Amino acid sequence: MKIQRYRIELVAEKEGEYKWDNRSALSHPRQAAEWFRAFIGNSPQEQMAAIYLDTRLRPIGWTVLFRGTMNRAAVAPEPILQAGLLMNANGFFLAHNHPSGDPSPSAEDMAFTKRLKDAGEIVGPRLIDHLILGDDDSWVSLKQRGF
């Protein structure tokens, strides 16, 4: 029997670069919410993205992980953690938008956040916070809500 050989690569893309003072930490959810809003905030479909950070909470990379419909995106922890592991990230902020404009977390949002947090504590990188973006400047931090 033959066993296929595979290679996993992390590819940096030029489009979607975001300017950041690389000495500054990304430590507050408001900073992260502003960042995410620039890329997924006003999308007509639900999207999930992550900003990966080094040990000093400085951004090292970001990616859009999932795209869904007007009210749902099928998500799983594995690709989120895998991207972070490939970037040698220590932690990450996760965010998704609610095209309805209401950033209130659903039961699914809370259950997924707990599952992802638990998985990240075991294999890394760790989830710092999960943000939900609504209309205009509205957003919710699940960490601040106790999740």
C-alpha positions in Angstrom: 0.0 0.0 0.0 1.2 3.5 -0.8 0.9 6.3 1.7 0.6 9.8 0.2 3.0 12.4 1.4 1.6 15.9 2.3 3.0 19.3 2.9 1.2 22.0 5.0 2.1 25.6 4.1 1.2 29.0 5.4 0.9 31.5 2.6 1.1 35.3 3.2 -1.2 37.3 1.0 -0.5 40.9 0.0 -4.1 42.0 -0.3 -5.8 42.8 3.0 -2.6 44.0 4.8 -3.3 46.2 7.8 -0.9 48.7 9.1 0.1 48.3 12.8 2.9 49.6 15.0 4.6 46.2 15.5 5.8 47.3 19.0 2.2 47.8 20.3 0.2 45.1 22.0 -3.3 44.4 20.9 -4.7 43.9 24.3 -8.2 45.5 24.4 -11.3 44.1 22.7 -12.2 47.6 21.4 -8.9 47.6 19.4 -9.6 44.2 18.0 -13.2 45.2 17.2 -12.0 48.2 15.2 -9.6 46.0 13.3 -12.2 43.3 12.5 -14.8 45.9 11.4 -12.4 47.0 8.6 -12.6 43.6 7.1 -15.8 41.8 8.0 -17.9 44.3 9.8 -20.4 45.3 7.1 -20.5 42.0 5.2 -24.0 40.9 4.1 -23.1 37.4 5.0 -21.8 36.0 8.3 -18.0 35.8 8.3 -15.5 34.7 11.0 -11.9 36.0 11.2 -9.0 35.8 13.6 -6.1 38.0 14.5 -3.1 35.9 15.8 -0.7 37.3 18.4 2.8 36.6 19.7 3.7 36.3 23.4 3.6 40.0 23.8 0.2 40.3 22.3 1.5 41.9 19.1 -0.3 41.0 15.9 1.6 38.6 13.6 -1.2 37.7 11.1 -4.9 37.5 10.5 -7.2 35.5 8.3 -10.9 35.2 7.3 -11.7 31.6 8.4 -15.3 31.0 7.4 -18.0 32.6 5.2 -21.6 31.7 5.6 -25.1 32.8 4.8 -27.1 35.8 6.1 -27.5 34.2 9.5 -25.1 31.3 9.8 -21.6 30.1 9.2 -20.5 26.5 9.7 -17.4 26.6 11.9 -15.1 24.2 13.6 -12.2 24.8 16.0 -9.6 22.8 14.0 -8.9 25.3 11.2 -8.8 28.2 13.6 -6.2 26.5 15.8 -4.3 25.1 12.9 -3.8 28.6 11.4 -2.5 29.8 14.7 -0.1 26.9 15.1 1.3 27.5 11.7 2.0 31.1 12.6 3.5 30.1 15.9 0.9 32.3 17.6 0.6 32.4 21.4 -3.0 33.6 21.3 -5.8 35.1 19.1 -8.8 37.3 19.0 -11.7 35.7 17.1 -14.6 37.7 15.7 -17.7 37.2 13.5 -20.3 39.5 12.3 -24.1 39.3 12.6 -25.5 40.7 9.4 -28.8 41.3 11.2 -27.0 44.1 13.0 -27.7 42.7 16.5 -24.4 41.6 18.2 -26.2 39.6 20.9 -24.6 36.2 21.2 -26.6 33.1 20.4 -26.5 29.9 22.4 -24.5 28.4 19.5 -22.0 31.3 19.7 -21.5 30.7 23.4 -21.2 26.9 23.1 -18.7 27.2 20.2 -16.6 29.7 22.2 -16.4 27.4 25.2 -15.4 24.5 22.9 -12.7 26.6 21.1 -11.4 28.0 24.4 -11.0 24.5 25.9 -9.3 23.2 22.7 -6.9 26.1 22.6 -5.9 25.6 26.3 -4.9 22.0 25.4 -3.1 22.4 22.1 -2.7 26.2 21.7 -2.9 28.9 20.7 -5.2 30.3 23.4 -8.4 32.2 22.7 -8.1 35.7 24.1 -11.6 36.8 23.3 -14.5 36.2 20.8 -16.1 39.3 19.5 -19.5 39.6 17.7 -19.9 42.7 15.5 -23.2 44.3 14.8 -24.3 47.5 13.1 -22.2 50.6 13.1 -19.9 50.5 16.1 -21.9 47.9 18.1 -20.0 44.8 19.3 -20.0 42.3 22.1 -17.0 40.7 23.9 -17.9 37.2 25.1 -15.0 37.4 27.5 -16.5 40.5 29.1 -19.8 38.6 29.3 -18.1 35.8 31.3 -17.6 33.3 28.5 
